Amino acid sequence: MDNRRIAAALVIAPKTARNHVEHIYLKIGASNRVSATLFALEHGLWDRGHGTAPR
């Protein structure tokens, strides 16, 4: 999702969503959503087939 959609889903400001995304990038060593997605896939945090976290 883009920051605007993240913000709407979490009922926060888009700038706050952007800040959270940037902090996540720093913590996982990612520089963009693509590398963050690869991190999630490699660590079992996202199921590509369902588009959600594994159960």
Protein Blocks (a to p, Z undefined) as FASTA:
>chain_A
ZZklmmmmnopafklmmmmmmmmmmmnopabfklmmmmmmmnopacfknopacZZ
